[in-house]
Amino acid sequence: MHQLVEAAVWGSGGGCSPAATAWAVIALPLLPAWVPVGVLLAAAPGVRRRLWGPVAVGLATAAVLTYALATRPVTAEIRGRTIGYGVNVPWMPLVLTGYLFATLGALVLAGDRRLRTLGLVLAAGALACSALWRLEFASTWCAFAAVASLLVLGWVRSRKPAAGDA
């Protein structure tokens, strides 16, 4: 869905549009809250204790980003084949660190080999997107994450139902 919203940003030509705001609402406050909570809910009971850190950091990060989106405009600038999003986020280095710890840290700490692999793949993608497209990091990393999430689809499809599963 997120990539379909970004297609609407492309279609609108960027700028300060409802599509740019919708993209930012999903990318910024939703994901750092949703990912660690989802990992926590899916984790084995013995692993859950160590996931509360990413959950707490993700919720705090989401609160700061929600405030930023509620009080500042979102702009999108089409730059060649990428999009740069602009939101004046306070304490950006700290917020970005919290965002990455919440989203990637939850996956790496999940205790599940597949989720840890996904977290490491996404971390490598974050480094690559940051190095290649610093100003377009948010957009390019979200696109990378969408492609990497196909790993999850493959894992779900390859799962053999246990005896008694319908």
N, C-alpha and C positions, 0 to 999 in steps of 0.2 A: 504493500500500500504506500509506503513512504516513497518509493521510487516513482509511483504513479503521481503522487503529489508533486514531486520534483519535475515530472514531465509537464505539469500545469505551470510551474514556474518558468520553464523554457518557453511554453506557449504564450505566456503573458509578456515575455521579453525581459523578465527580471523586474527590477524596481522595488517599490514598496507595495506589494500586492497581497491580497488575502491568501494566495497560494504560498508565497514566501513565508508569511506568518504561520500558516498551517504546517509547512515543512519544519520550521523552527520549533514549533510546539512539540512535534513528535521527536525531533532529533535532540532537543536540548533538555527540557525537564522530564519528559516521559521516559526516555531510555535509561537514564541513570537511576531512576526509581524502579522501573519495571524489570530490568535485567536481574539485579541482585535479589529482588523479592521472588521472581520466578525461579531462580537457581535455588534459593532457600527452600521454597515449597517443593521443589523436585529432589532435593538432596536427601540422602540417607540420614536417619535421626542422629547418628554419631558424628556427622559432619556439620550439622546445622550451627553449632555454637560458634565455629570460626567464620561463619558467613554473616554474622550480625554486624561485623565491622563494615564490610562493603554495603550492607543494607543501610546502616546509619549514615555513612558518608554519602551514599546515593540519594537518600531523602534530603539531607542538608544541601547537597549540590542542586537537586531539583528545586528546592525552595528558592535558592539564590537565582537560578535561571528563570523560574516562574516570575519572580519579582522583576527581573530585567525585561522579560517579554511583556509584562503588564505595564511597564513604565517607559519603554523605549521602542522606537520603530524597528522593524526588521527590513533590511534591504537585501536585494539579490542582484548581483552583477554577473552577466554572462561574459565569460572571459575565454574566448576560443571554444574549446570543447568541455570546459568546466564552468562551475558556478561558484562565485565567492559570496558568502552570506555575511552580512554585517549586523551585529547587535552589540551595543556598548555594554559589555558584561563587566561588572565591578570585580576586582581581584582576579582577573582572568587567569594568570598562571596557577593560582591556588584552586580555582574552580575547575580548570582543565585537569589538574592532578586528581582532584576528587572524582571527576567524571571518569577518568581512565581507571582509577582504583575501583570504583563502583562496578563498572561494566566489565573490565578485563579481570580485575582481582577476584570478583565473584566466580567467574568461570574457572580461573586457575586454581582457586581454593576449593572448588566444588567436590573434589574427591573422586569424581568420575573421569576416567581416562578420556572419554570422548569430549566432555565439556572442557577439560584442561587443554586438549588439542585445539578445540575451537578458540579458546582464549589465547593460546600461543599464536595461532594463525592470524587472529585479529590484531594481536599486538605487533606482529611483523608487518601487517598491512598498515597499521597506524604509523609505524616508523617510516615505511616506504612513502605513504601519502604525505607525511610531514616533510620528508626530504624532497619529494618531487613537486608537491603543490602546496607550499606553506600557506599561501593566502586562500586556497580553495580546499584546505584540509577537511573541513566538516563535510562538504559535499562528496569529495572523492573517497573519504573513509567510509561514509554511509553506503556509497555504491559498492565499495569493496566488501563491506559487511553483508550486504544483500547477497552478493555472489557467494561469499563464504558460508552463508546460512544454508546454502544448498547441501553442505556437509550434513547438517541436521536432517534435512529431508532424506538424504541417502541412508542415514542411520535408522531413521524411523521406518523407512520402506524395507530395509534389510532385516529388521527385527522379526524373528520367528515367534509366533504366538506360543505361549506356554500351554501345557495341557490344561484344558478347562477354560481357556480364553475363547471368547466368542468372535 
